[in-house]
Amino acid sequence: MRTKSMPGTGGAAQAAQSRGSGGGAMVWSDGAKSFIAGAVAGTLSKTVTAPLARITILRQVSAADPSAHVASGMKEELSAIVRRGGMLQLFRGNMAAVCHRIPFSGMYHGTYNFLRKQRAKEEDFAAKLVNGSIAGATACTVAYPLDLARSLIASNRSSSASVAKTLLSEMQAGGLSSIYRGLRPTLLTVTPNLGVNYAVYDTVMTHFATNPSPHLHGPMPTLIAAACAGVSSSIVTHPLDLVRRVMQIDGAAGSASKFNGDWYNAFRTIGASSPKALWRGLIPEIVKVVPSVCLTFTTFEFMKTYVL
């Protein structure tokens, strides 16, 4: 991700330069900075928003089960989760999410920055979209088994909260290919999601850099750009995201498969049951997206500027 020159960041650049030239200071390559900063940023954002993420997943997977009961509001659903298993149940699946986020974020940011540097001229919107999509597909494939484990644990489809035990159980029941169940719809979802996310984010940041406002100081441009990027990408891809979650749990641990790996059949079946079904979980997802994306991007910028 390109670090823009914005109002209030001149001192940060000088601080970063002085650290790099200081005696005995560790000098990180730009790729290493992106990898470490992305991993830290993703871990923090996932942990803070874990309860909302769990509600989103529970509502999404219920779309394939007409008999599933879904609480009327987020407050009621959070309360129901706590009543069933205590406060820690709000974070069920978060360890898997953190384990997934470290390689995913690191690989994503690192790949995006690598692709950006291959261009001699300034990127346009299309280039940003392509780079973000390629980076997203690469990171998604590498870290996919951890994402599958997170879905199974958070949706209560796994009897264990352990990532290792969940993945081992899947492989024992269906072989190595079972831990990549749902990869195709996940790539169809994640690729445009991250492509739109980074394209919108970089475009908004470029606007603030070329048209500085005296009313926006410090991290405010980053927060606004991150919020716009996160909400836009989530709304655009939510139906596909719901289908990918359904496909991840379909046939879990050797159980009978309802859709036999056909994600398009799942999309049509869920959509035919009710037009609203494909949008289950959108509200908690949007509520989660703003703090999650803002934390991710601001932490990423902070780590690269002040820490690494």
Secondary structure, DSSP 8 states (H G I E B T S, - for coil): ------TT-HHHHHHHHHHHHSTT-----HHHHHHHHHHHHHHHHHHHTHHHHHHHHHHHHHTT-TT----SSHHHHHHHHHHHH-GGGGGTTHHHHHHHHHHHHHHHHHHHHHHHHT-SS---HHHHHHHHHHHHHHHHHHHHHHHHHHHHHHTT-SS---HHHHHHHHHHHH-GGGGGTTHHHHHHHHHHHHHHHHHHHHHHHHHHHHS--TT--TTHHHHHHHHHHHHHHHHHHHHHHHHHHHHHHTTGGG---SSTT-HHHHHHHHHHH-TTGGGTTHHHHHHHHHHHHHHHHHHHHHIIIII-
